[in-house]
Amino acid sequence: MISCVRNLSVLVFLMGCGDGALGDQDILSIGDSLLDFHAPDADIATVAGSALGLDVEHGAVGGTTMLGGDSIPDSYVDGSFSLLIASGGGNDFGECGCDGGCDEVLDDLLSEDGTEGAIAVLVDRAVGDGKSVIWVGYLRPMDDAEEFSDCDAELDVYRERLSALDAREAAMVFVDGATIGTGSEDELYEPDGYHPSEAGSLALGEAAANQASAAFGL
């Protein structure tokens, strides 16, 4: 499997992958550090691609948001890839501080019924372009995590809304990271307590491949 790394937000090649157009591999990965960690060899998208026998192009950039300028949706391109692996929203929670203060951000990300918001727009755009979508959700932060330890309530609401989007969109699957990393399995986490370790990326990537295979016949 070829693993190609490109920073799509600024359209700069970080590793040579020939002269093809952006989005010309089997899988395009866009999002934040959840998908960027351990790239290009042991990240979630690479694990999923290896399991499915598909080539991956990396466009996830740590620190990016779903909302605002230079956002994750801005990195989406309509290429020849067939499968989009995406993540995002956590950094938007970081800006509103969690602890009950993110209702507006939650609504802007995704409505309660999964029909509106930045994520619904991105998923609908990709599906309209003929792509299948895997949305990878976050591990639950550990109690002593360096950041996001106060975000459990927001994370649970977010998971419910992503599940609603999954239920209405046959061409999307939601990988619920909080059911894989529940906040207590040290080996699945980096020392910061919220990013996945290589073992965590392996678990999430394998879950993504299994769900995609079942849903999309890959």
C-alpha positions, 0 to 999 in steps of 0.5 A: 500500500502506498501512503501519500502525505500532502497538506491539502490546506495549503496545497503543498506536497510534503512527500512526493507522490508523483504528478497526479491530482489531489485526491487521486488515491483510493482513500482521502483522509482529512481532519485534525490530529486524531488522523494526523497522529502517527502519519504516514505509517501508523495513523488511523487511515493507513491502518484502515487502508492496509486492512482494505488493500487501498492506497491512502492520501493524507490531508489531515492537519493537527490543530484544524477546526471544522468551523471558521477559515482554513477549516477541515471542509476547506481541505476537501477536494472532489478527486478520484478517491472512492472513500473519505476518512474524516474527523474533526470538531475537537478543536472547536470544543477547545475554543468554547471551553467545554464544561457546558459552554459549547451548545452553539458550537455543537449546533454549528457542527451538527444539528440534533437530527444530523441534517444540518451543520458543517459536518452534515454539509461536508458529508452530503457534499462527499456523498453527492460526489459519489464517495463513501465516508468514514467519520472517526470519533474521538477517544474519550479523554482520560480524567487527567488528560492535558486538555479536553478532560471537561468535555465528556458532556459535549462528547456524548452529545456530539456522538449522539448527533454523529450517530443520527447522521450515520442513521440517515446516510447509508453512504456513511459510517461513524466509528465511535472512538469513545467505545474503543478508548473509554478513558481508562485504557492507558495503552490506547493513549499518548501521554497527553491522555487524549490523542491515540497511541499507535495501539489506539490508532491501530484499534480505531483503524481496524474498526474503521476498516471493519465497519467500511467493509460491512457497510460498503462491501469493500 
